């Protein structure tokens, strides 16, 4: 199955009326509007609540699906099919290779630089501050349209001059060409000794197909080194393939997952009855170098979404999951991906299934809460015990208690997101600039 905290199970079901892209042979805006509207009234999880709108009022499929979404869905979107396939299947992305976050003082932190990205090649590192682009200060960027024009979208391979400041507030200009790069799903892995504990640390960025071998290599090392505690850093992980999430969870639980399910699917009432109970269940896997852990620590934030949340919720009935950071994004839903036509380069990810764990627990649309609050300083390197979030996890390993820190990573940014918010945390090709 190819579920993006996503879902391939519906492939085996009869196609609903109007839902097939095969009948939409043209790429006109009329065809796109009809395609979006028909699917949102068919397999969409909240199909019976979709509002009636004048289709002629919309000039893009992207704008239409945003207005057809039903709360709490703020995730359904129409995207670039080629970019989506390259990302999830081939492990390639297009852009600068960063995550930008607003600090409490509204300055713009470069919270993540992907290892093989154009930004990494230009020498920019996590913790630096973005001040401007091509002479335009970031404080003067007030709309997503302005940000798009400056930074570029899609596969626009433009070269820009970024003004950045390091931790000592030394400013410099850096020329970066936005382009294609290979995704490294494992940002960092290490083993730390804390009192008598051997603690494995894994910073994991995204659940894509090419991540499987990376996970296997890391867990082989963890197993060889006999770790007895594990910290999984998912603070910037917006999700991906359910099957890959199941592999990560299965390596944590090991033999404890035998004859138990990682999750179950719940479709709308048009589709749920089309499957047997067994088809609606996803069991844990039996994998080499699994750890048989009774407890796992997960570092999370408002950017921890979808498949990342599945790992937490799916393990919770059988493993003590200690979450460190702030409330996750709140996406207990999946989407499969429907294509308009091969020539149109449009893919629609409309929420179509809800996930529950083996205890029947789901429904965390308000996010999963943190066991121990902790703050991301956007500065410390991944795997550095001085990082407040990792430090809070290690404190709990040592003492069994939460450190006395408060989370302040801007999680309200997601909680208060408007329906058309371009910062959709599960769209890997969303607008890259968080507005003030």
C-alpha angles and dihedrals in degrees: 000000000000102000121163097207043306128129138235099170094092089065087084094053128089112267113254123236110286094000099107119097089204090083091052100077097157127071095213119133088249091057091047093050093049091047093053095043094048094050094045088056093047121039098004109121092235096036094139092059099047109127123240111246137171103260091200089065091069126082096186140035088229093061093043097054090049090058094044094054116111121217130286085034111092094146109072111107146156115236147170107291096206094050091045093051092046090051102045100030106028102029095238129128136186123220140054096308101237145116115219121203134183115237121215089266090052094248113142113248122199092225098176135021113189111231100239098031130118089253092055090048088054091056099250114145139195113279098035120121125240109223104169151339124228090343095310113119116230090233090065093056104099107161139044089236090058091047091050091052092051102039101030132232139230112004095337102144099199128158116229137177112234123197109214136172125211126221090277090054092248107153126215139164118241126191113218131178113211107228152125122309141165117263119231106202093190105065094178142346130186144148122242129190113223114177102303094339127103103212122197116205123201124179105197122187109185144355101239130146094257091055094075096082091044091054092047091053094049095047091047087059092045091051093047091050092048097232114189099188129045134199116194113194108211098153093124099028110119095182136253135174117020092211091057090048088053090053091055093047092045092053089054098048097036114171089000088076096059111131090359131112128240091203147333129225127237115191129181118281093267093063110023094081093052092076136063120238090255092054090054094055129081112200124206114262131242106233136169118257094023114159108218091220123179092199137031133182120220123194109210145167140171086291091061101101149158111340089023090058089047090061090053096044095039094054096041099087092057108019129051103244113197109194119204125195125023140324115306123238098265111238113147088161138095139209132197106199125247121209123216097207134322091251096049100063092215126134125181121209103192119172106254109156139038122216128220129180128238090279092054092253120145134111096107095148089142090056134255113287125237117248089208121024115227137164129238107223092193086223115075117088119251109271094021109133087215089068104108093226097048089040090056090052092049089048089056091047089054101040108016089235137098120259115243099253132122126228114241106158097129095263090154085071089076097032092059097037114143118233093258094042105148090210092083100168095213098049105089090199098048122134104295097212121082109213121223 
